[in-house]
Amino acid sequence: MNYDFDTLVERRGTRSDKWDSYPADVLPMWIADSDFRSPQPVIDAIMETARRGVFGYTRADGAFESAYAGWMRRSFGWDVAPERVLWCPSVGTALAIAIRAFTRPGDGVAMMLPIYPPFLRLCALNGREARATLLRCEDGRYRIDFADLERKLAEERTRLLLLCNPHNPTGRVFEEDELRRVGELCLKYNVVVFSDEIHGDIVFSGRHIPFPTLSPELAAVSLVGVNASKTFNLADLRSAAVLSENDALLEAFARERDSLKLGRCSLGVAGVIAAYEQCADYAEQLREYLRGNLQFAVDFLHAETPEITTRMPEGTFLLWLDCRRLGLSGNDLAAFFLEKARVALNDGETFGEGGRGFMRMNAACPRSLLEEGLRRIRRAVRG
Ligand SMILES: Cc1ncc(COP(=O)(O)O)c(C=O)c1O
């Protein structure tokens, strides 16, 4: 069937974090949920529970795990057994659990900046030291500085690498040889890899490679965090998963999760099962719609506001806007977009080093809304 990504679903006044955190005349293009209606089988699955009217405890009875495993196999050729899928409320929670399960207080956690802000915040909140390497932008494309990454991995007490692929916010989809080099270094220094692959379905160039599929050796030292949420707009269903080919890693992860009493799933699992088993066509059409949106935004900014530079992301529905030529610093840049343009974007500074002077824009919305946001930005830049 053909899905409608053009019609705006009114979300103001619904306790939507995206839409209800700013005044009504501000266009929200920040937090990474989409504005698209989820596919009908997902809605039906949730409605079925709601109609029954009983919201007692749910169990993940194997169908949930099979749905994630099946999606991995069909999308990326990763033939992972359902027994190797663990329910987790969210990938954000999984990052926190991984930090606690695979490091001790005072240990180092490697990551590549700029990065989705919880990577840094969760290390700080858990008393771990972020050992960050800066992605280097060469000809507009971010690349891993392997010499620096090696230094960070070699440091005493670096025990975990939090990888993000596709990478938020730069939109990089790491290539096989890059991932292999990262993996070799992690093997060399005995570092566990937690690979956040939540944006893995949203790839426009290259292909998404789940980290454990690179080799049996790398499968043995890695876990992957995924969530149907980005693709099908299900963040509120709180039904993510962590997968690993290594039983000991999975067990350690499950133990930490359960020690926090975070192992209980919810009715959201029904939505994920419906999405993965019945809605592959939605994911395909979404990808094409997003490709159009992102290209439109890139072309618009290039033609109309050359002070802001960006390029088509290889993956994710996020644009990483280099605003340094606007000549505004720190709070002034965020204020420029919010107060003058009346669009809410994510402030690049919150993504750590390499984020200053940048803003992140979420393009997962109807094209008309995206156009309105871009027009507002043009108006603000022009005067
Ligand atoms: C890279 C990345 N990881 C994790 C998350 C959060 O996902 P969840 O809602 O499953 O915690 C996001 C959301 O924007 C993200 O971009």
The ligand as an SDF file (V2000), in Angstrom:
LIG
                    3D

 16 16  0  0  0  0  0  0  0  0999 V2000
   21.9290    7.2820   18.3020 C   0  0  0  0  0  0  0  0  0  0  0  0
   20.7340    7.2090   19.1990 C   0  0  0  0  0  0  0  0  0  0  0  0
   20.7060    6.3090   20.1770 N   0  0  0  0  0  0  0  0  0  0  0  0
   19.6560    6.2050   21.0170 C   0  0  0  0  0  0  0  0  0  0  0  0
   18.5660    7.0350   20.8780 C   0  0  0  0  0  0  0  0  0  0  0  0
   17.4490    6.9160   21.8600 C   0  0  0  0  0  0  0  0  0  0  0  0
   16.7010    5.8100   21.5800 O   0  0  0  0  0  0  0  0  0  0  0  0
   15.6960    5.2310   22.6570 P   0  0  0  0  0  0  0  0  0  0  0  0
   14.4400    6.0210   22.5480 O   0  0  0  0  0  0  0  0  0  0  0  0
   15.5380    3.8050   22.2770 O   0  0  0  0  0  0  0  0  0  0  0  0
   16.3560    5.4240   23.9750 O   0  0  0  0  0  0  0  0  0  0  0  0
   18.5420    7.9780   19.8660 C   0  0  0  0  0  0  0  0  0  0  0  0
   17.4040    8.8900   19.7240 C   0  0  0  0  0  0  0  0  0  0  0  0
   17.4840    9.9360   19.1640 O   0  0  0  0  0  0  0  0  0  0  0  0
   19.6530    8.0650   19.0000 C   0  0  0  0  0  0  0  0  0  0  0  0
   19.6930    8.9550   18.0080 O   0  0  0  0  0  0  0  0  0  0  0  0
  1  2  1  0
  2  3  1  0
  2 15  2  0
  3  4  2  0
  4  5  1  0
  5  6  1  0
  5 12  2  0
  6  7  1  0
  7  8  1  0
  8  9  2  0
  8 10  1  0
  8 11  1  0
 12 13  1  0
 12 15  1  0
 13 14  2  0
 15 16  1  0
M  END
$$$$
